[in-house]
Amino acid sequence: MSPRPTQVFLMLLLILLPAAVGSRVVNASLIQNGATTQGLTPVQLEIEKQRQRLNSSDIEERREALVRLRALHHPHASRAAIAGLTDVAPVVRATAAASVVFLPADESAAALIPLLSDKDEFVRQQTAYALGETRSRSAVADLVERLSDKMDSVRGAAAVALGEIADSGAVVALAGVLNRQAGLPQKKGKKTKPEQNPFVLRAAAHSLGQIRDRAATPALILVLSDESAEDDVRREAAWALGRIGDTSAVAALQQALTARDPYLAEAAQEALRRISRNTSR
């Protein structure tokens, strides 16, 4: 005998009611934990998942969460990563610095700049690189200060970042890395040694070429003409002079054509070609 319609309805109700109640219980639990997923896009779901992982007691899990947030290349992911900037673990703070760069430039810079004074060298270094990625001019003054950091890696990162930002306000300070007499006046009573680290010197010369301000030409010519300087530093100076395009560098570049380093001679030749093309336009 077939069941009556009323019986069918009651049977369906008994089947569906537990599922509906269970769904409400699950959603209530998610809301209680601040992790409701109803109506979220796949990207938002991923951000929320990684945001929760930032509360883990495991350092590696927090670090990996920040790596995944960075991989999304999304402003909301970067905003979630800001929490990592104050983490107790230096490696997490350093990873967070690289993960907040997809916010609007000045917003990223405002979040990052305090970490340039972090007690950990690696955090300061990674923060400087991250500020270069933001291209925010609001970071220039603070990065210039890091050019006198005690650690080579931080000074080098600051020099690289200033080139990425490419603001003329950094020219005098970067020129001073290559030649103290060309740089900012030193504070009274403060003694500074000439920069010796080849990477920092190369980074400063390269960044001056990225900025392309003629005010850097004298300092670059001095480096190019200094036969006691590292060859790769002189090559960067030649490259930078070609980018700047100042004809006052032609004589020094011509002299470098006979340098003992064939790669320096090649860099000087390419710089002369670039200057020639620019002046013939």
N, C-alpha and C positions, 0 to 999 in steps of 0.2 A: 504494500500500500504506500503510495507517494506521500511525503510529508506535506502538511498544510503550509501555506505562505507564511503564517505566523510563526510556525516552527522553524522555517528556513531563516527568517529574519533573526530569531533568537539565537540560532546556531552561528550565523555570521557575526552577530554582536559579541558572542562569547569568544570568537576567534580574534576579532579585530580590537576589542577593548583592551586586552592586556598589552598588545603592541603599541597602541596609542598612549596608554599610561606609561609604558616603559620609555617611549620616545620623549615624553614630557619630563620624566625623571632624569634622563640623560642630559637633555638640554638645560634643566635646572642646575645640574651638577657643573656643566660647562660654564654657565653664567656665574655660579658661585666662585669658580676658579678664575674668572676674568678671561675666559678663553672660548667664548661662544663662537661657533663656526657658521651659524645660520646666515645665509645670504652672502658669505664672503667669497671673493674670487680665488682662484688657485694661488695667485701671488700673495694675496692677503692671508690666506691660510698658511702659506710657507713662512711669511713674516711672523705671524702669531706663534707658529711652532718654534721658530728660532728665538723669539722673544722669551718664551717660557724656558728654553734651555739656558738662557743667560742667568737664570736663578739656580742653576745646578751648583752643587758643592764641588764638582769636578772641574779643575782648571782647563783640562783639554777639551771637555765638552763645551765650556763657555767660549773658548777660543775658536772651536770649529763652528759654533753657531754664528760667530761674527764673520768668519770666512764665507759662510753660506749667505749671510745677509749682503755682504759685498758683491757676491756673484750675481745677485739679482739686479744690480745697477738701477736701483729704484729709490726715489727720495724717501718713501715711507720706510724702506728697509734701513736706510742710513739714519733716519730719526730713531728707529728702534735700537740701532747700534750705539747711540750716544751713551746709553747706560753703561757700556763697557769702558768708557773713558775714565771712570772713577773706580774701576775694579782694583782689588788689592794685589792682584798678580801683574807684574810688569808686562809679561808676554801678552796678557789679555788687553791691557791698555794699549800696547803697541799695535795689536791686531785691530782694535777698535778704531784707532787713528786712521788706518787705511780703509775703514769701512763706512766712514761718515762723509765721504767726499762727493756723494751724489745729491746732497742738499744744495740749495742755492749757494753760490760761492761765499758770500759774506756770512751766511749762517754757519756753513761748515767751518770757516776760519774762526769765527767767534767761539765755537765749541772746542777747536783744536789749540788755539794759541796758549791757553794756560798750561798745556802739556809740554810746551817748549822749555818750561822750567822744572820739569819732572826730575826727580833725583836719579832716575835710571837712564843711562846713556842710550840704550836701545830705544826706549820710549821717545826720547828727544829726537833721535835720528829719524825714526819712522814718522813722527809728527811733522818734522820739517819736510820730508818727502811728500807727505799727504797735503801739506799746505801748498806745495808746488802744484799738485794736481788740481787744487781748487781754483788756481789762477786769480785769487783774490788779492787785490792791491792793499787791502787792509792788513795783510800779514807782513808787508815789506819791512816795517820798522823792527818788528820782533825777530824776523829772520836775520836782519842785519846784526842785531845783538848776538845771535848765535854764531856769527862768524868769528867771535872771540871765545867760543866755548873751549873748555879744557880738552875736550876729546876730539881727535881728528875726524872720526866718523860723523859727528854732529856738525862740525864746521863744513865738511864736504857736502853733507845733505843740505845745509842751509844755502850754500853756494849754488848747488844744482837747482834748488827750489826757486831762488831769485831769478835764475835764467828762465825757468818755466813761466813765471809770472811776467817777466820782461817789462818791468817798470823802471824808467830812467832814474827814479829815486834811489836805486841800489847801485848805480854806476860808481860813485865815489868810493863806497865801501868795498866793492869788488875790486876796483883798481888798487885800493890800499892793501888788499890781500897779496897782489902781485908786487906792489912797491909801496912801502909804508908812507913815503913822502907824497904819494899821490892820493892817499886816503884821508879819512876823517881825522881831525885833530884829536890827539889822545887826551884823556882826562888827566888833570894835574896829579902828579905823583904816581900815575899808573904806567908801569913799564910793560911793553909788549915786545915779544920776540918776532923777528921776521918769520913769515910762514915757511915751513920746511917740507911739509907733507906734499908729495907730488900729486896725489889725487885732488887735494884741496886746491892746489895751484891750477891744475888742469880744469877743474870745475869752474873756478873763477874766470879763467880766460874764455872758456866755452860760453859761459853765461853772458859775458860782455858781448860776445858775438851774437847771441840770441836777442839781446836788448837793442843792439845796433845804434848806439848813441856815440857820436864822434868824440865826446868828452873822454871816452876810454882809450882813444888812439895813442896818446903819449905813453901810457903805462904798458900797453901791448907792444909798442915798438921797443921799449926798453927790454922787455922779456925776450922778444924775438932776436934782438941784437946781442943778448947775453950768452956767450958761448959756454959759460959755466953752468947754465941752466939745463935742466933735464930736456932731452930732445923732444919727448912727447908734450911737454909744457910749451916748448917753442912752436911745435906743430899746431897746437890749439890756438896759440897767439896768431899765427899766420892765418889760420882758418877764420878767426874772429875778425881780423883786419879786412879780409876779403868780404865778409858779411857787412861790415860797417861801410866799406867803400870809400874811405877817406883817401884822397890822392896824396896826402902828406906821408902815407905809409909806403909809397911806391919804392923809394930808395932803399929802405930797409928790406923790403921783400925781394928786390932785385939782388941785394947782397946775399940773401939767404939761398938764392938759386945755386950757389956753389958750396953749400953746407956739406959737411961730411956725411950727414944723415940724408940718404936719398929720399926718404919719405917727407922730410922737412922741405927739401928742394921741390918736391912735387906739390906739397901744400902751398908753398909760396907761389909756384907757377899758377896754380888754380886761383889763388887769391888775386894775382895780377890780372888774370883773364876776367875775373868777375868785376874788378874795378874798371877795367877797360870797357867792358860791356855797359856798365852803368854810366860812365862818363860820355859814351858815344850816343846815348839816347837823347 
